[in-house]
Amino acid sequence: MAREEITVRSEDGAKRVVLTVDGEEASECWIIPLTIRVGVATVRMDGIGGVATKPEYRLKGYASRVLQRAIEEMIAGDAAITMLYGIPNFYHRFGYVTAGPEYGVFLHGVARDEPLPPGWSVREFTPQDFASVRRVYEKATAFATGAVVRAEGCRVWQKLLETPGSYPQDECWVAVSPEGVVEGYAWRARWCWSMRDVLEREFPDALSFGEVVAVTPGAADALLALCRRRTAEEGKGEALLPVPPDSLIAHAARYTDARAVQLYSANGGSMVRVLSVERLLRALEPELSRQVRQCGRKVAPCQITFRTELGEGALLVGEEEVRSARFSVQEQVEACTAGESYTIRLSQRTLARLALGFAPADDLCARLSEPLPEEAVSLLKLLFPVRYQHAYLPDRY
Ligand SMILES: CC(C)(COP(=O)(O)OP(=O)(O)OC[C@H]1O[C@@H](n2cnc3c(N)ncnc32)[C@H](O)[C@@H]1OP(=O)(O)O)[C@@H](O)C(=O)NCCC(=O)NCCS
């Protein structure tokens, strides 16, 4: 009888879950701790990557056991959700559900002599631009959904600092305003697997840019001109920019020859799973409060309880802010003297999709097994608007 054992080891700031058979490593996955933005909220998210079973050990249930162990480990940790980029029809077994489409803007009609907007210039990134580029990323993603919060010394920024002089392996350009300020950048980021193994393989006729970010329309126009120019110089037919539809880059593309795509998968691609309802609701408080404050109407105070197969959590909705229950839901219900109280029975999958703005809340609600009162649906629409969940390619794991 073979001796099978699963261990969890901390390595390089991440955790590696390994299944060994008679001491030999057979199957593994990585848990990568990250923080993502959901509007102004920041949510601890554990990414799952590097899921692999050695060919001779496949179809024996090993990857499944490794993933189950990883999920137990993550639930015992401090992340609110877990995400991954999945092969089709595999990860739903572990509670993951598609979190949103992949976005892309294709630029056509590329030319070597593409003019830049008057007064703007582009030049190759140098380490002196690092602080400006970081500022651009932070400003551009301050209200985004799915964007990773990057620490100064994180792996992605280290990779950027290695870019100067690395052409053709990699290149990054910055857009400089007429006043001499860096207001955007276009980074090929060819080192990351989602560029090398996905975009460059699936779209060989396009020149792909892993991360194109601008904080002003002028910078966005300048970067699109640069991407077109570089595409023509590299002898490719079109440029591919994987950017979300609510970015200034996607807006700028509307004024040019371009097509924007959203690629959906029923069960694969970018996927999400809730780890703790309570942790998720608590993390979302700042963004939910912002939605209440900016909705332009008076919201009647009420309580919403979310009951899932993972457990439950509650939100106290006030006129100015939304708070999650800090104590047991039963106590919360008893403490709530004013306002309506709604209980929503939904799967953790639907809750994850609501949180990330996967689809209109009323559409998600219409698919619940128990219909909700109209007022509850309109409240959920207010709190959980449609979003464009997107992690830039260098952050993917
Ligand atoms: C995908 C992979 C990790 C599965 O490992 P494994 O140890 O064979 O998986 P399991 O034995 O636990 O499979 C469990 C179930 O998933 C199914 N399954 C296995 N590989 C699958 C795949 N590539 N796609 C869809 N389903 C798959 C199996 O048929 C099995 O179904 P069953 O329980 O109904 O019989 C392994 O094939 C692998 O390493 N592939 C190459 C790397 C890779 O693609 N990793 C995933 C990156 S997101």
The ligand as a Tripos MOL2 file, in Angstrom:
@<TRIPOS>MOLECULE
LIG
   48    50     1     0     0
SMALL
NO_CHARGES

@<TRIPOS>ATOM
      1 C1         -5.2940   19.1750  -14.2840 C.3       1 LIG1
      2 C2         -4.4890   18.2410  -13.3980 C.3       1 LIG1
      3 C3         -3.8250   19.0560  -12.2970 C.3       1 LIG1
      4 C4         -5.4310   17.2010  -12.7920 C.3       1 LIG1
      5 O1         -4.6750   16.4030  -11.9110 O.3       1 LIG1
      6 P1         -5.1900   14.9550  -11.4330 P.3       1 LIG1
      7 O2         -4.4130   14.6000  -10.2270 O.co2     1 LIG1
      8 O3         -5.1770   14.0330  -12.5650 O.co2     1 LIG1
      9 O4         -6.6880   15.3040  -11.0730 O.3       1 LIG1
     10 P2         -7.7090   14.3780  -10.3180 P.3       1 LIG1
     11 O5         -7.2930   12.9540  -10.4520 O.co2     1 LIG1
     12 O6         -7.8940   14.8870   -8.9490 O.co2     1 LIG1
     13 O7         -8.9870   14.6360  -11.2120 O.3       1 LIG1
     14 C5        -10.2240   14.7480  -10.6380 C.3       1 LIG1
     15 C6        -11.2480   14.8100  -11.7100 C.3       1 LIG1
     16 O8        -11.0010   15.8880  -12.6500 O.3       1 LIG1
     17 C7        -11.0120   15.3930  -13.9690 C.3       1 LIG1
     18 N1         -9.9060   16.0220  -14.6890 N.ar      1 LIG1
     19 C8         -8.6260   15.7190  -14.5880 C.ar      1 LIG1
     20 N2         -7.9070   16.5070  -15.4120 N.ar      1 LIG1
     21 C9         -8.7650   17.3250  -16.0200 C.ar      1 LIG1
     22 C10        -8.6210   18.3350  -16.9860 C.ar      1 LIG1
     23 N3         -7.4260   18.6460  -17.5220 N.pl3     1 LIG1
     24 N4         -9.7320   18.9960  -17.3920 N.ar      1 LIG1
     25 C11       -10.9430   18.6870  -16.8490 C.ar      1 LIG1
     26 N5        -11.1340   17.6930  -15.9520 N.ar      1 LIG1
     27 C12       -10.0610   17.0150  -15.5440 C.ar      1 LIG1
     28 C13       -10.7570   13.9180  -13.8690 C.3       1 LIG1
     29 O9        -11.3720   13.2680  -14.9630 O.3       1 LIG1
     30 C14       -11.3920   13.5560  -12.5670 C.3       1 LIG1
     31 O10       -12.7700   13.3740  -12.7780 O.3       1 LIG1
     32 P3        -13.5900   12.2190  -12.0120 P.3       1 LIG1
     33 O11       -13.4190   12.5140  -10.5530 O.co2     1 LIG1
     34 O12       -14.9810   12.4500  -12.4810 O.co2     1 LIG1
     35 O13       -12.9770   10.9510  -12.4260 O.co2     1 LIG1
     36 C15        -3.3910   17.4750  -14.2010 C.3       1 LIG1
     37 O14        -4.0140   16.9210  -15.3290 O.3       1 LIG1
     38 C16        -2.2370   18.3410  -14.6590 C.2       1 LIG1
     39 O15        -1.2390   18.4920  -13.9530 O.2       1 LIG1
     40 N6         -2.3490   18.9110  -15.8750 N.am      1 LIG1
     41 C17        -1.3230   19.7860  -16.4200 C.3       1 LIG1
     42 C18        -1.2490   21.1190  -15.7060 C.3       1 LIG1
     43 C19        -2.5750   21.8490  -15.6820 C.2       1 LIG1
     44 O16        -3.3040   21.9180  -16.6750 O.2       1 LIG1
     45 N7         -2.8940   22.4450  -14.5280 N.am      1 LIG1
     46 C20        -4.0830   23.2220  -14.3260 C.3       1 LIG1
     47 C21        -3.7690   24.6550  -14.5560 C.3       1 LIG1
     48 S1         -5.1640   25.6780  -14.2070 S.3       1 LIG1
@<TRIPOS>BOND
     1     1     2 1
     2     2     3 1
     3     2     4 1
     4     2    36 1
     5     4     5 1
     6     5     6 1
     7     6     7 2
     8     6     8 1
     9     6     9 1
    10     9    10 1
    11    10    11 2
    12    10    12 1
    13    10    13 1
    14    13    14 1
    15    14    15 1
    16    15    16 1
    17    15    30 1
    18    16    17 1
    19    17    18 1
    20    17    28 1
    21    18    19 ar
    22    18    27 ar
    23    19    20 ar
    24    20    21 ar
    25    21    22 ar
    26    21    27 ar
    27    22    23 1
    28    22    24 ar
    29    24    25 ar
    30    25    26 ar
    31    26    27 ar
    32    28    29 1
    33    28    30 1
    34    30    31 1
    35    31    32 1
    36    32    33 2
    37    32    34 1
    38    32    35 1
    39    36    37 1
    40    36    38 1
    41    38    39 2
    42    38    40 1
    43    40    41 1
    44    41    42 1
    45    42    43 1
    46    43    44 2
    47    43    45 1
    48    45    46 1
    49    46    47 1
    50    47    48 1
@<TRIPOS>SUBSTRUCTURE
     1 LIG1         1 GROUP 0 **** ****
